[in-house]
Amino acid sequence: MMSEMMVAVAAERNKDPILRVLRQYLDPEQRGARVLEVASGSGQHAAHFARAFPLAEWQPSDVDQRCLDRGSSKLRDTCSNQRHCSSPMGNPEWGLRDTVFLEELGRVSGLLLERMVDMPANNKCLIFRKE
């Protein structure tokens, strides 16, 4: 039995603005592109983006294995940024706010912060490239 995909209202609202950013960096006809999604949560974003870029390899990630299990079952049939699923205003500790820390973490992992894009609802989209 296939598990039901979680639906997060914020992820649904954010998927098209994020897709517009991704279209600036990915060609739907390009083979071999690999994309790591951090904090995939419900899987809505990865499923949406995989349809838009069918030749790219999508790697969802999340600290909660249950989110990955649900997301991977949906991708097999055809994960959202879990940090956006619940309002950061409800808990100021949620979300990834320290972009300097994220840039340093990327650097030690061989990734360079190429661009930071302002998104709706005071969110950011960080574009990293492998060195």
GIPEZI-V896089 format. One record per residue. NEAR is the number of other ideal C-beta (glycine too) atoms within 12 Angstrom. D_LAST is the distance of its C-alpha to the last C-alpha in Angstrom with 1 decimal. Layout:
NEAR&D_LAST ; NEAR&D_LAST
This chain:
4&41.5 ; 13&38.3 ; 19&37.3 ; 14&37.6 ; 30&34.5 ; 31&34.4 ; 22&34.6 ; 29&33.3 ; 17&34.7 ; 33&31.8 ; 37&29.3 ; 23&31.7 ; 23&31.9 ; 33&28.1 ; 35&27.0 ; 19&27.8 ; 25&26.2 ; 36&22.9 ; 25&23.4 ; 18&23.9 ; 28&20.5 ; 32&18.8 ; 17&20.8 ; 14&19.1 ; 24&15.7 ; 28&17.1 ; 16&19.8 ; 18&22.4 ; 12&23.0 ; 17&19.5 ; 13&19.4 ; 12&16.6 ; 24&14.7 ; 16&13.8 ; 30&14.3 ; 26&14.7 ; 41&17.6 ; 30&18.2 ; 33&22.0 ; 43&23.2 ; 39&26.8 ; 41&29.4 ; 43&27.2 ; 39&28.4 ; 49&25.1 ; 45&23.5 ; 35&26.8 ; 35&27.1 ; 40&23.6 ; 34&24.0 ; 20&27.1 ; 27&25.5 ; 28&22.6 ; 20&24.4 ; 18&22.1 ; 26&19.0 ; 20&18.5 ; 31&18.9 ; 21&18.3 ; 37&20.5 ; 25&20.5 ; 30&23.2 ; 15&24.9 ; 21&28.2 ; 14&28.7 ; 19&31.5 ; 35&29.2 ; 27&27.0 ; 23&30.2 ; 32&31.5 ; 42&28.4 ; 27&27.9 ; 24&31.6 ; 32&31.3 ; 29&28.3 ; 17&30.3 ; 16&33.0 ; 21&31.3 ; 45&25.3 ; 38&25.8 ; 43&24.2 ; 36&26.7 ; 36&26.1 ; 36&27.9 ; 32&30.7 ; 23&32.8 ; 18&33.3 ; 21&31.6 ; 12&34.9 ; 11&36.6 ; 12&34.6 ; 10&32.5 ; 12&30.5 ; 19&29.0 ; 26&25.8 ; 24&22.5 ; 17&23.5 ; 13&21.6 ; 22&18.5 ; 14&17.9 ; 14&17.8 ; 26&15.5 ; 22&13.0 ; 15&13.4 ; 19&13.3 ; 25&10.0 ; 17&8.7 ; 12&10.5 ; 17&9.2 ; 12&5.5 ; 20&5.6 ; 19&6.4 ; 24&9.9 ; 18&10.6 ; 18&14.2 ; 18&17.1 ; 20&20.0 ; 14&23.5 ; 25&25.2 ; 18&28.8 ; 21&30.5 ; 14&28.4 ; 27&25.2 ; 28&21.6 ; 32&18.9 ; 34&15.4 ; 26&12.7 ; 26&9.2 ; 20&6.3 ; 16&3.8 ; 12&0.0
